Amino acid sequence: MTTIHILEQEKDASERCATAPTVAPESSPKKTIWLLYLIIKLKKSLVFFIRSAEKHICPICEDDLYTIGSRRRVGRKPTGDQITYIIRRLRCKGCERIHHELPDLLVPYKRYETECLESVVSNRQAPDVAADESTLYRWRVWFGKCWQYWVNCLLTIASRSGNPVEALSVPSSSALQRIGHFVGQGVGWLARVVRPIVHSQLWVHTRFAFLSDIP
């Protein structure tokens, strides 16, 4: 997962689609239908291209990465608005593994952006996020199931880097306090947790459906 220094908004959808090659309906009807669908779809959603100014290395073998293409990644703002991000697909020159370049505002396998998840799990009061109560509940359950694992991962990563950090020994310390001991408790703490864990190949995908029956 990488911090994005360049976030370039795509050109207006109508302008880009107007410059697309036209196809006569009688010559290729299927392609014409696809182009019309693309124009309608892009007009309903903001589209951003994601490009990082960092030099990428493979988190597995530490060899260089190079771009092989792109894919779409959908995210949702606290207002519920859907944003489409065009992210790069990167291949390692050494192990040939494929990675996706994600900005810090996205959490792997989550539809809502980091800001939304952080707001919900940090505040006991009703957060200002346009999501139904069952979704907010599942986010809190997800955090409750994962935070101890994250702390252990951060301990391991710090030890591997030669900068060991002692975990808080105060029994009454909350989950957020124990996580903040490693990454700080200011805004953006969730992104600071996700980044090193993902880079260390330790991030675990947990499906909300498996957690919904927990009281």
Biotite code that builds the C-alpha atoms (Angstrom):
import biotite.structure as struc

atoms = struc.array([
    struc.Atom([0.000, 0.000, 0.000], chain_id="A", res_id=1, res_name="MET", atom_name="CA", element="C"),
    struc.Atom([1.494, 3.349, -0.950], chain_id="A", res_id=2, res_name="THR", atom_name="CA", element="C"),
    struc.Atom([1.034, 6.988, -0.065], chain_id="A", res_id=3, res_name="THR", atom_name="CA", element="C"),
    struc.Atom([-0.133, 8.815, -3.144], chain_id="A", res_id=4, res_name="ILE", atom_name="CA", element="C"),
    struc.Atom([1.548, 12.158, -3.803], chain_id="A", res_id=5, res_name="HIS", atom_name="CA", element="C"),
    struc.Atom([-0.247, 12.703, -7.106], chain_id="A", res_id=6, res_name="ILE", atom_name="CA", element="C"),
    struc.Atom([-4.018, 12.391, -7.310], chain_id="A", res_id=7, res_name="LEU", atom_name="CA", element="C"),
    struc.Atom([-5.075, 13.557, -10.740], chain_id="A", res_id=8, res_name="GLU", atom_name="CA", element="C"),
    struc.Atom([-8.734, 13.961, -11.559], chain_id="A", res_id=9, res_name="GLN", atom_name="CA", element="C"),
    struc.Atom([-9.768, 12.506, -14.872], chain_id="A", res_id=10, res_name="GLU", atom_name="CA", element="C"),
    struc.Atom([-10.980, 14.869, -17.573], chain_id="A", res_id=11, res_name="LYS", atom_name="CA", element="C"),
    struc.Atom([-14.680, 15.531, -17.810], chain_id="A", res_id=12, res_name="ASP", atom_name="CA", element="C"),
    struc.Atom([-16.435, 12.351, -18.924], chain_id="A", res_id=13, res_name="ALA", atom_name="CA", element="C"),
    struc.Atom([-18.362, 14.043, -21.707], chain_id="A", res_id=14, res_name="SER", atom_name="CA", element="C"),
    struc.Atom([-15.177, 15.568, -23.109], chain_id="A", res_id=15, res_name="GLU", atom_name="CA", element="C"),
    struc.Atom([-13.308, 12.283, -23.101], chain_id="A", res_id=16, res_name="ARG", atom_name="CA", element="C"),
    struc.Atom([-16.180, 10.296, -24.555], chain_id="A", res_id=17, res_name="CYS", atom_name="CA", element="C"),
    struc.Atom([-16.646, 12.867, -27.287], chain_id="A", res_id=18, res_name="ALA", atom_name="CA", element="C"),
    struc.Atom([-13.120, 12.166, -28.517], chain_id="A", res_id=19, res_name="THR", atom_name="CA", element="C"),
    struc.Atom([-13.606, 8.406, -28.514], chain_id="A", res_id=20, res_name="ALA", atom_name="CA", element="C"),
    struc.Atom([-13.758, 6.749, -31.941], chain_id="A", res_id=21, res_name="PRO", atom_name="CA", element="C"),
    struc.Atom([-17.276, 6.427, -33.300], chain_id="A", res_id=22, res_name="THR", atom_name="CA", element="C"),
    struc.Atom([-18.578, 3.173, -34.677], chain_id="A", res_id=23, res_name="VAL", atom_name="CA", element="C"),
    struc.Atom([-21.338, 2.882, -37.235], chain_id="A", res_id=24, res_name="ALA", atom_name="CA", element="C"),
    struc.Atom([-24.264, 0.860, -35.819], chain_id="A", res_id=25, res_name="PRO", atom_name="CA", element="C"),
    struc.Atom([-24.633, -1.206, -38.951], chain_id="A", res_id=26, res_name="GLU", atom_name="CA", element="C"),
    struc.Atom([-20.954, -2.235, -38.983], chain_id="A", res_id=27, res_name="SER", atom_name="CA", element="C"),
    struc.Atom([-20.522, -3.240, -35.337], chain_id="A", res_id=28, res_name="SER", atom_name="CA", element="C"),
    struc.Atom([-23.703, -3.035, -33.230], chain_id="A", res_id=29, res_name="PRO", atom_name="CA", element="C"),
    struc.Atom([-22.214, -4.763, -30.161], chain_id="A", res_id=30, res_name="LYS", atom_name="CA", element="C"),
    struc.Atom([-19.340, -2.310, -29.908], chain_id="A", res_id=31, res_name="LYS", atom_name="CA", element="C"),
    struc.Atom([-21.694, 0.639, -30.318], chain_id="A", res_id=32, res_name="THR", atom_name="CA", element="C"),
    struc.Atom([-23.836, -0.572, -27.410], chain_id="A", res_id=33, res_name="ILE", atom_name="CA", element="C"),
    struc.Atom([-20.739, -0.952, -25.246], chain_id="A", res_id=34, res_name="TRP", atom_name="CA", element="C"),
    struc.Atom([-19.597, 2.598, -26.030], chain_id="A", res_id=35, res_name="LEU", atom_name="CA", element="C"),
    struc.Atom([-23.005, 4.021, -25.157], chain_id="A", res_id=36, res_name="LEU", atom_name="CA", element="C"),
    struc.Atom([-23.027, 2.128, -21.867], chain_id="A", res_id=37, res_name="TYR", atom_name="CA", element="C"),
    struc.Atom([-19.549, 3.423, -21.049], chain_id="A", res_id=38, res_name="LEU", atom_name="CA", element="C"),
    struc.Atom([-20.594, 7.028, -21.670], chain_id="A", res_id=39, res_name="ILE", atom_name="CA", element="C"),
    struc.Atom([-23.676, 6.723, -19.445], chain_id="A", res_id=40, res_name="ILE", atom_name="CA", element="C"),
    struc.Atom([-21.783, 4.951, -16.670], chain_id="A", res_id=41, res_name="LYS", atom_name="CA", element="C"),
    struc.Atom([-18.918, 7.432, -16.480], chain_id="A", res_id=42, res_name="LEU", atom_name="CA", element="C"),
    struc.Atom([-21.241, 10.412, -16.332], chain_id="A", res_id=43, res_name="LYS", atom_name="CA", element="C"),
    struc.Atom([-22.801, 9.071, -13.116], chain_id="A", res_id=44, res_name="LYS", atom_name="CA", element="C"),
    struc.Atom([-19.563, 8.677, -11.168], chain_id="A", res_id=45, res_name="SER", atom_name="CA", element="C"),
    struc.Atom([-16.456, 10.741, -10.559], chain_id="A", res_id=46, res_name="LEU", atom_name="CA", element="C"),
    struc.Atom([-13.342, 9.021, -11.861], chain_id="A", res_id=47, res_name="VAL", atom_name="CA", element="C"),
    struc.Atom([-9.811, 9.603, -10.556], chain_id="A", res_id=48, res_name="PHE", atom_name="CA", element="C"),
    struc.Atom([-6.501, 8.268, -11.844], chain_id="A", res_id=49, res_name="PHE", atom_name="CA", element="C"),
    struc.Atom([-4.133, 7.183, -9.059], chain_id="A", res_id=50, res_name="ILE", atom_name="CA", element="C"),
    struc.Atom([-0.406, 7.643, -9.647], chain_id="A", res_id=51, res_name="ARG", atom_name="CA", element="C"),
    struc.Atom([2.307, 7.506, -6.998], chain_id="A", res_id=52, res_name="SER", atom_name="CA", element="C"),
    struc.Atom([5.521, 9.522, -7.059], chain_id="A", res_id=53, res_name="ALA", atom_name="CA", element="C"),
    struc.Atom([7.279, 6.832, -5.023], chain_id="A", res_id=54, res_name="GLU", atom_name="CA", element="C"),
    struc.Atom([9.647, 4.233, -6.386], chain_id="A", res_id=55, res_name="LYS", atom_name="CA", element="C"),
    struc.Atom([7.986, 0.873, -5.876], chain_id="A", res_id=56, res_name="HIS", atom_name="CA", element="C"),
    struc.Atom([9.633, -2.301, -4.643], chain_id="A", res_id=57, res_name="ILE", atom_name="CA", element="C"),
    struc.Atom([8.036, -5.695, -4.204], chain_id="A", res_id=58, res_name="CYS", atom_name="CA", element="C"),
    struc.Atom([7.014, -6.298, -0.560], chain_id="A", res_id=59, res_name="PRO", atom_name="CA", element="C"),
    struc.Atom([7.806, -10.002, -1.025], chain_id="A", res_id=60, res_name="ILE", atom_name="CA", element="C"),
    struc.Atom([11.254, -10.092, -2.648], chain_id="A", res_id=61, res_name="CYS", atom_name="CA", element="C"),
    struc.Atom([12.115, -6.353, -2.670], chain_id="A", res_id=62, res_name="GLU", atom_name="CA", element="C"),
    struc.Atom([12.775, -6.300, -6.406], chain_id="A", res_id=63, res_name="ASP", atom_name="CA", element="C"),
    struc.Atom([11.546, -3.475, -8.647], chain_id="A", res_id=64, res_name="ASP", atom_name="CA", element="C"),
    struc.Atom([7.944, -3.254, -9.847], chain_id="A", res_id=65, res_name="LEU", atom_name="CA", element="C"),
    struc.Atom([6.755, -2.088, -13.239], chain_id="A", res_id=66, res_name="TYR", atom_name="CA", element="C"),
    struc.Atom([3.314, -1.148, -14.560], chain_id="A", res_id=67, res_name="THR", atom_name="CA", element="C"),
    struc.Atom([1.424, -3.741, -16.597], chain_id="A", res_id=68, res_name="ILE", atom_name="CA", element="C"),
    struc.Atom([-2.021, -2.165, -16.693], chain_id="A", res_id=69, res_name="GLY", atom_name="CA", element="C"),
    struc.Atom([-4.787, -0.743, -14.542], chain_id="A", res_id=70, res_name="SER", atom_name="CA", element="C"),
    struc.Atom([-8.102, -1.670, -12.964], chain_id="A", res_id=71, res_name="ARG", atom_name="CA", element="C"),
    struc.Atom([-11.062, 0.051, -11.380], chain_id="A", res_id=72, res_name="ARG", atom_name="CA", element="C"),
    struc.Atom([-11.484, 0.330, -7.636], chain_id="A", res_id=73, res_name="ARG", atom_name="CA", element="C"),
    struc.Atom([-14.668, 1.772, -6.151], chain_id="A", res_id=74, res_name="VAL", atom_name="CA", element="C"),
    struc.Atom([-14.710, 3.735, -2.902], chain_id="A", res_id=75, res_name="GLY", atom_name="CA", element="C"),
    struc.Atom([-17.461, 5.499, -0.963], chain_id="A", res_id=76, res_name="ARG", atom_name="CA", element="C"),
    struc.Atom([-17.213, 8.839, 0.801], chain_id="A", res_id=77, res_name="LYS", atom_name="CA", element="C"),
    struc.Atom([-18.829, 9.588, 4.194], chain_id="A", res_id=78, res_name="PRO", atom_name="CA", element="C"),
    struc.Atom([-21.712, 11.132, 2.242], chain_id="A", res_id=79, res_name="THR", atom_name="CA", element="C"),
    struc.Atom([-22.295, 7.797, 0.507], chain_id="A", res_id=80, res_name="GLY", atom_name="CA", element="C"),
    struc.Atom([-21.155, 9.157, -2.863], chain_id="A", res_id=81, res_name="ASP", atom_name="CA", element="C"),
    struc.Atom([-19.370, 6.582, -4.989], chain_id="A", res_id=82, res_name="GLN", atom_name="CA", element="C"),
    struc.Atom([-15.961, 7.407, -6.430], chain_id="A", res_id=83, res_name="ILE", atom_name="CA", element="C"),
    struc.Atom([-14.182, 5.313, -9.048], chain_id="A", res_id=84, res_name="THR", atom_name="CA", element="C"),
    struc.Atom([-10.405, 5.130, -8.819], chain_id="A", res_id=85, res_name="TYR", atom_name="CA", element="C"),
    struc.Atom([-8.219, 3.844, -11.649], chain_id="A", res_id=86, res_name="ILE", atom_name="CA", element="C"),
    struc.Atom([-5.329, 2.120, -9.896], chain_id="A", res_id=87, res_name="ILE", atom_name="CA", element="C"),
    struc.Atom([-2.230, 0.616, -11.438], chain_id="A", res_id=88, res_name="ARG", atom_name="CA", element="C"),
    struc.Atom([-1.417, -3.086, -11.627], chain_id="A", res_id=89, res_name="ARG", atom_name="CA", element="C"),
    struc.Atom([2.265, -3.684, -10.964], chain_id="A", res_id=90, res_name="LEU", atom_name="CA", element="C"),
    struc.Atom([4.363, -6.778, -11.654], chain_id="A", res_id=91, res_name="ARG", atom_name="CA", element="C"),
    struc.Atom([7.575, -7.692, -9.841], chain_id="A", res_id=92, res_name="CYS", atom_name="CA", element="C"),
    struc.Atom([10.660, -8.186, -12.007], chain_id="A", res_id=93, res_name="LYS", atom_name="CA", element="C"),
    struc.Atom([11.908, -10.875, -9.643], chain_id="A", res_id=94, res_name="GLY", atom_name="CA", element="C"),
    struc.Atom([9.104, -13.094, -8.361], chain_id="A", res_id=95, res_name="CYS", atom_name="CA", element="C"),
    struc.Atom([6.605, -11.869, -11.000], chain_id="A", res_id=96, res_name="GLU", atom_name="CA", element="C"),
    struc.Atom([3.863, -11.379, -8.406], chain_id="A", res_id=97, res_name="ARG", atom_name="CA", element="C"),
    struc.Atom([1.183, -8.814, -9.271], chain_id="A", res_id=98, res_name="ILE", atom_name="CA", element="C"),
    struc.Atom([0.353, -5.996, -6.862], chain_id="A", res_id=99, res_name="HIS", atom_name="CA", element="C"),
    struc.Atom([-2.225, -3.202, -6.915], chain_id="A", res_id=100, res_name="HIS", atom_name="CA", element="C"),
    struc.Atom([-1.214, 0.340, -6.039], chain_id="A", res_id=101, res_name="GLU", atom_name="CA", element="C"),
    struc.Atom([-3.631, 1.618, -3.393], chain_id="A", res_id=102, res_name="LEU", atom_name="CA", element="C"),
    struc.Atom([-3.671, 5.106, -1.882], chain_id="A", res_id=103, res_name="PRO", atom_name="CA", element="C"),
    struc.Atom([-3.903, 5.441, 1.898], chain_id="A", res_id=104, res_name="ASP", atom_name="CA", element="C"),
    struc.Atom([-7.513, 6.551, 1.623], chain_id="A", res_id=105, res_name="LEU", atom_name="CA", element="C"),
    struc.Atom([-8.527, 2.982, 0.699], chain_id="A", res_id=106, res_name="LEU", atom_name="CA", element="C"),
    struc.Atom([-8.505, -0.106, 2.907], chain_id="A", res_id=107, res_name="VAL", atom_name="CA", element="C"),
    struc.Atom([-7.962, -3.469, 1.177], chain_id="A", res_id=108, res_name="PRO", atom_name="CA", element="C"),
    struc.Atom([-11.245, -5.310, 0.539], chain_id="A", res_id=109, res_name="TYR", atom_name="CA", element="C"),
    struc.Atom([-13.386, -2.499, 1.997], chain_id="A", res_id=110, res_name="LYS", atom_name="CA", element="C"),
    struc.Atom([-15.809, -0.393, -0.046], chain_id="A", res_id=111, res_name="ARG", atom_name="CA", element="C"),
    struc.Atom([-16.005, 2.640, 2.233], chain_id="A", res_id=112, res_name="TYR", atom_name="CA", element="C"),
    struc.Atom([-12.884, 4.752, 2.512], chain_id="A", res_id=113, res_name="GLU", atom_name="CA", element="C"),
    struc.Atom([-10.505, 4.819, 5.472], chain_id="A", res_id=114, res_name="THR", atom_name="CA", element="C"),
    struc.Atom([-11.998, 8.041, 6.820], chain_id="A", res_id=115, res_name="GLU", atom_name="CA", element="C"),
    struc.Atom([-15.400, 6.362, 7.224], chain_id="A", res_id=116, res_name="CYS", atom_name="CA", element="C"),
    struc.Atom([-14.113, 3.247, 8.991], chain_id="A", res_id=117, res_name="LEU", atom_name="CA", element="C"),
    struc.Atom([-11.870, 5.262, 11.293], chain_id="A", res_id=118, res_name="GLU", atom_name="CA", element="C"),
    struc.Atom([-14.714, 7.588, 12.255], chain_id="A", res_id=119, res_name="SER", atom_name="CA", element="C"),
    struc.Atom([-17.057, 4.734, 13.155], chain_id="A", res_id=120, res_name="VAL", atom_name="CA", element="C"),
    struc.Atom([-14.664, 2.633, 15.239], chain_id="A", res_id=121, res_name="VAL", atom_name="CA", element="C"),
    struc.Atom([-13.193, 5.683, 17.020], chain_id="A", res_id=122, res_name="SER", atom_name="CA", element="C"),
    struc.Atom([-16.446, 7.330, 18.133], chain_id="A", res_id=123, res_name="ASN", atom_name="CA", element="C"),
    struc.Atom([-19.097, 5.863, 20.380], chain_id="A", res_id=124, res_name="ARG", atom_name="CA", element="C"),
    struc.Atom([-21.540, 8.533, 19.292], chain_id="A", res_id=125, res_name="GLN", atom_name="CA", element="C"),
    struc.Atom([-23.422, 8.309, 16.009], chain_id="A", res_id=126, res_name="ALA", atom_name="CA", element="C"),
    struc.Atom([-20.820, 8.992, 13.280], chain_id="A", res_id=127, res_name="PRO", atom_name="CA", element="C"),
    struc.Atom([-21.538, 11.242, 10.324], chain_id="A", res_id=128, res_name="ASP", atom_name="CA", element="C"),
    struc.Atom([-21.368, 8.437, 7.766], chain_id="A", res_id=129, res_name="VAL", atom_name="CA", element="C"),
    struc.Atom([-24.117, 7.649, 5.277], chain_id="A", res_id=130, res_name="ALA", atom_name="CA", element="C"),
    struc.Atom([-24.417, 3.919, 5.993], chain_id="A", res_id=131, res_name="ALA", atom_name="CA", element="C"),
    struc.Atom([-27.132, 1.811, 7.578], chain_id="A", res_id=132, res_name="ASP", atom_name="CA", element="C"),
    struc.Atom([-26.894, 0.651, 11.195], chain_id="A", res_id=133, res_name="GLU", atom_name="CA", element="C"),
    struc.Atom([-26.123, -2.956, 10.254], chain_id="A", res_id=134, res_name="SER", atom_name="CA", element="C"),
    struc.Atom([-23.097, -1.806, 8.241], chain_id="A", res_id=135, res_name="THR", atom_name="CA", element="C"),
    struc.Atom([-21.820, 0.348, 11.104], chain_id="A", res_id=136, res_name="LEU", atom_name="CA", element="C"),
    struc.Atom([-22.301, -2.587, 13.473], chain_id="A", res_id=137, res_name="TYR", atom_name="CA", element="C"),
    struc.Atom([-20.278, -4.915, 11.258], chain_id="A", res_id=138, res_name="ARG", atom_name="CA", element="C"),
    struc.Atom([-17.452, -2.392, 11.072], chain_id="A", res_id=139, res_name="TRP", atom_name="CA", element="C"),
    struc.Atom([-17.266, -2.266, 14.873], chain_id="A", res_id=140, res_name="ARG", atom_name="CA", element="C"),
    struc.Atom([-17.286, -6.060, 15.069], chain_id="A", res_id=141, res_name="VAL", atom_name="CA", element="C"),
    struc.Atom([-14.557, -6.196, 12.416], chain_id="A", res_id=142, res_name="TRP", atom_name="CA", element="C"),
    struc.Atom([-12.413, -3.793, 14.444], chain_id="A", res_id=143, res_name="PHE", atom_name="CA", element="C"),
    struc.Atom([-13.039, -5.724, 17.658], chain_id="A", res_id=144, res_name="GLY", atom_name="CA", element="C"),
    struc.Atom([-11.902, -8.931, 15.981], chain_id="A", res_id=145, res_name="LYS", atom_name="CA", element="C"),
    struc.Atom([-8.821, -7.455, 14.286], chain_id="A", res_id=146, res_name="CYS", atom_name="CA", element="C"),
    struc.Atom([-7.228, -4.867, 16.571], chain_id="A", res_id=147, res_name="TRP", atom_name="CA", element="C"),
    struc.Atom([-5.271, -7.342, 18.732], chain_id="A", res_id=148, res_name="GLN", atom_name="CA", element="C"),
    struc.Atom([-3.912, -9.014, 15.610], chain_id="A", res_id=149, res_name="TYR", atom_name="CA", element="C"),
    struc.Atom([-2.846, -5.609, 14.268], chain_id="A", res_id=150, res_name="TRP", atom_name="CA", element="C"),
    struc.Atom([-0.995, -4.854, 17.503], chain_id="A", res_id=151, res_name="VAL", atom_name="CA", element="C"),
    struc.Atom([0.880, -8.162, 17.278], chain_id="A", res_id=152, res_name="ASN", atom_name="CA", element="C"),
    struc.Atom([1.742, -7.450, 13.626], chain_id="A", res_id=153, res_name="CYS", atom_name="CA", element="C"),
    struc.Atom([3.080, -3.996, 14.491], chain_id="A", res_id=154, res_name="LEU", atom_name="CA", element="C"),
    struc.Atom([5.175, -5.526, 17.286], chain_id="A", res_id=155, res_name="LEU", atom_name="CA", element="C"),
    struc.Atom([6.614, -8.063, 14.852], chain_id="A", res_id=156, res_name="THR", atom_name="CA", element="C"),
    struc.Atom([7.312, -5.445, 12.173], chain_id="A", res_id=157, res_name="ILE", atom_name="CA", element="C"),
    struc.Atom([9.049, -3.166, 14.686], chain_id="A", res_id=158, res_name="ALA", atom_name="CA", element="C"),
    struc.Atom([11.170, -6.084, 15.915], chain_id="A", res_id=159, res_name="SER", atom_name="CA", element="C"),
    struc.Atom([12.176, -7.062, 12.371], chain_id="A", res_id=160, res_name="ARG", atom_name="CA", element="C"),
    struc.Atom([13.206, -3.502, 11.580], chain_id="A", res_id=161, res_name="SER", atom_name="CA", element="C"),
    struc.Atom([15.549, -3.405, 14.562], chain_id="A", res_id=162, res_name="GLY", atom_name="CA", element="C"),
    struc.Atom([13.426, -0.858, 16.428], chain_id="A", res_id=163, res_name="ASN", atom_name="CA", element="C"),
    struc.Atom([11.478, -2.934, 18.947], chain_id="A", res_id=164, res_name="PRO", atom_name="CA", element="C"),
    struc.Atom([8.598, -1.203, 20.711], chain_id="A", res_id=165, res_name="VAL", atom_name="CA", element="C"),
    struc.Atom([7.255, -2.424, 24.019], chain_id="A", res_id=166, res_name="GLU", atom_name="CA", element="C"),
    struc.Atom([3.527, -2.915, 24.123], chain_id="A", res_id=167, res_name="ALA", atom_name="CA", element="C"),
    struc.Atom([1.514, -1.064, 26.760], chain_id="A", res_id=168, res_name="LEU", atom_name="CA", element="C"),
    struc.Atom([1.238, -3.135, 29.912], chain_id="A", res_id=169, res_name="SER", atom_name="CA", element="C"),
    struc.Atom([-1.602, -1.122, 31.474], chain_id="A", res_id=170, res_name="VAL", atom_name="CA", element="C"),
    struc.Atom([-4.548, -3.537, 31.714], chain_id="A", res_id=171, res_name="PRO", atom_name="CA", element="C"),
    struc.Atom([-7.113, -0.750, 31.386], chain_id="A", res_id=172, res_name="SER", atom_name="CA", element="C"),
    struc.Atom([-5.703, 0.628, 28.131], chain_id="A", res_id=173, res_name="SER", atom_name="CA", element="C"),
    struc.Atom([-8.252, 0.588, 25.312], chain_id="A", res_id=174, res_name="SER", atom_name="CA", element="C"),
    struc.Atom([-7.776, -0.879, 21.843], chain_id="A", res_id=175, res_name="ALA", atom_name="CA", element="C"),
    struc.Atom([-7.263, 2.592, 20.356], chain_id="A", res_id=176, res_name="LEU", atom_name="CA", element="C"),
    struc.Atom([-4.695, 3.465, 23.025], chain_id="A", res_id=177, res_name="GLN", atom_name="CA", element="C"),
    struc.Atom([-2.704, 0.314, 22.362], chain_id="A", res_id=178, res_name="ARG", atom_name="CA", element="C"),
    struc.Atom([-2.776, 0.898, 18.606], chain_id="A", res_id=179, res_name="ILE", atom_name="CA", element="C"),
    struc.Atom([-1.921, 4.574, 19.117], chain_id="A", res_id=180, res_name="GLY", atom_name="CA", element="C"),
    struc.Atom([1.173, 3.502, 21.031], chain_id="A", res_id=181, res_name="HIS", atom_name="CA", element="C"),
    struc.Atom([2.603, 2.399, 17.670], chain_id="A", res_id=182, res_name="PHE", atom_name="CA", element="C"),
    struc.Atom([1.106, 4.797, 15.113], chain_id="A", res_id=183, res_name="VAL", atom_name="CA", element="C"),
    struc.Atom([-0.204, 7.736, 17.134], chain_id="A", res_id=184, res_name="GLY", atom_name="CA", element="C"),
    struc.Atom([-3.811, 8.592, 17.887], chain_id="A", res_id=185, res_name="GLN", atom_name="CA", element="C"),
    struc.Atom([-4.307, 11.509, 15.520], chain_id="A", res_id=186, res_name="GLY", atom_name="CA", element="C"),
    struc.Atom([-6.424, 11.571, 12.388], chain_id="A", res_id=187, res_name="VAL", atom_name="CA", element="C"),
    struc.Atom([-5.292, 8.957, 9.885], chain_id="A", res_id=188, res_name="GLY", atom_name="CA", element="C"),
    struc.Atom([-4.275, 6.324, 12.418], chain_id="A", res_id=189, res_name="TRP", atom_name="CA", element="C"),
    struc.Atom([-6.049, 3.542, 10.508], chain_id="A", res_id=190, res_name="LEU", atom_name="CA", element="C"),
    struc.Atom([-4.088, 4.275, 7.331], chain_id="A", res_id=191, res_name="ALA", atom_name="CA", element="C"),
    struc.Atom([-0.869, 4.191, 9.385], chain_id="A", res_id=192, res_name="ARG", atom_name="CA", element="C"),
    struc.Atom([-1.868, 0.762, 10.685], chain_id="A", res_id=193, res_name="VAL", atom_name="CA", element="C"),
    struc.Atom([-2.865, -0.678, 7.313], chain_id="A", res_id=194, res_name="VAL", atom_name="CA", element="C"),
    struc.Atom([0.198, 0.430, 5.354], chain_id="A", res_id=195, res_name="ARG", atom_name="CA", element="C"),
    struc.Atom([2.990, -1.501, 7.182], chain_id="A", res_id=196, res_name="PRO", atom_name="CA", element="C"),
    struc.Atom([0.833, -4.588, 7.677], chain_id="A", res_id=197, res_name="ILE", atom_name="CA", element="C"),
    struc.Atom([-0.085, -4.759, 3.988], chain_id="A", res_id=198, res_name="VAL", atom_name="CA", element="C"),
    struc.Atom([3.537, -4.180, 2.951], chain_id="A", res_id=199, res_name="HIS", atom_name="CA", element="C"),
    struc.Atom([4.563, -7.058, 5.211], chain_id="A", res_id=200, res_name="SER", atom_name="CA", element="C"),
    struc.Atom([2.007, -9.372, 3.566], chain_id="A", res_id=201, res_name="GLN", atom_name="CA", element="C"),
    struc.Atom([0.213, -9.840, 6.891], chain_id="A", res_id=202, res_name="LEU", atom_name="CA", element="C"),
    struc.Atom([-3.145, -8.262, 6.069], chain_id="A", res_id=203, res_name="TRP", atom_name="CA", element="C"),
    struc.Atom([-6.034, -10.704, 6.505], chain_id="A", res_id=204, res_name="VAL", atom_name="CA", element="C"),
    struc.Atom([-9.261, -10.471, 4.529], chain_id="A", res_id=205, res_name="HIS", atom_name="CA", element="C"),
    struc.Atom([-12.270, -10.876, 6.835], chain_id="A", res_id=206, res_name="THR", atom_name="CA", element="C"),
    struc.Atom([-15.696, -11.067, 5.270], chain_id="A", res_id=207, res_name="ARG", atom_name="CA", element="C"),
    struc.Atom([-18.422, -9.181, 7.099], chain_id="A", res_id=208, res_name="PHE", atom_name="CA", element="C"),
    struc.Atom([-20.900, -12.018, 6.500], chain_id="A", res_id=209, res_name="ALA", atom_name="CA", element="C"),
    struc.Atom([-18.882, -14.292, 8.779], chain_id="A", res_id=210, res_name="PHE", atom_name="CA", element="C"),
    struc.Atom([-19.145, -11.788, 11.630], chain_id="A", res_id=211, res_name="LEU", atom_name="CA", element="C"),
    struc.Atom([-22.799, -10.807, 11.371], chain_id="A", res_id=212, res_name="SER", atom_name="CA", element="C"),
    struc.Atom([-24.050, -13.486, 13.762], chain_id="A", res_id=213, res_name="ASP", atom_name="CA", element="C"),
    struc.Atom([-21.869, -12.342, 16.658], chain_id="A", res_id=214, res_name="ILE", atom_name="CA", element="C"),
    struc.Atom([-23.987, -10.844, 19.483], chain_id="A", res_id=215, res_name="PRO", atom_name="CA", element="C"),
])
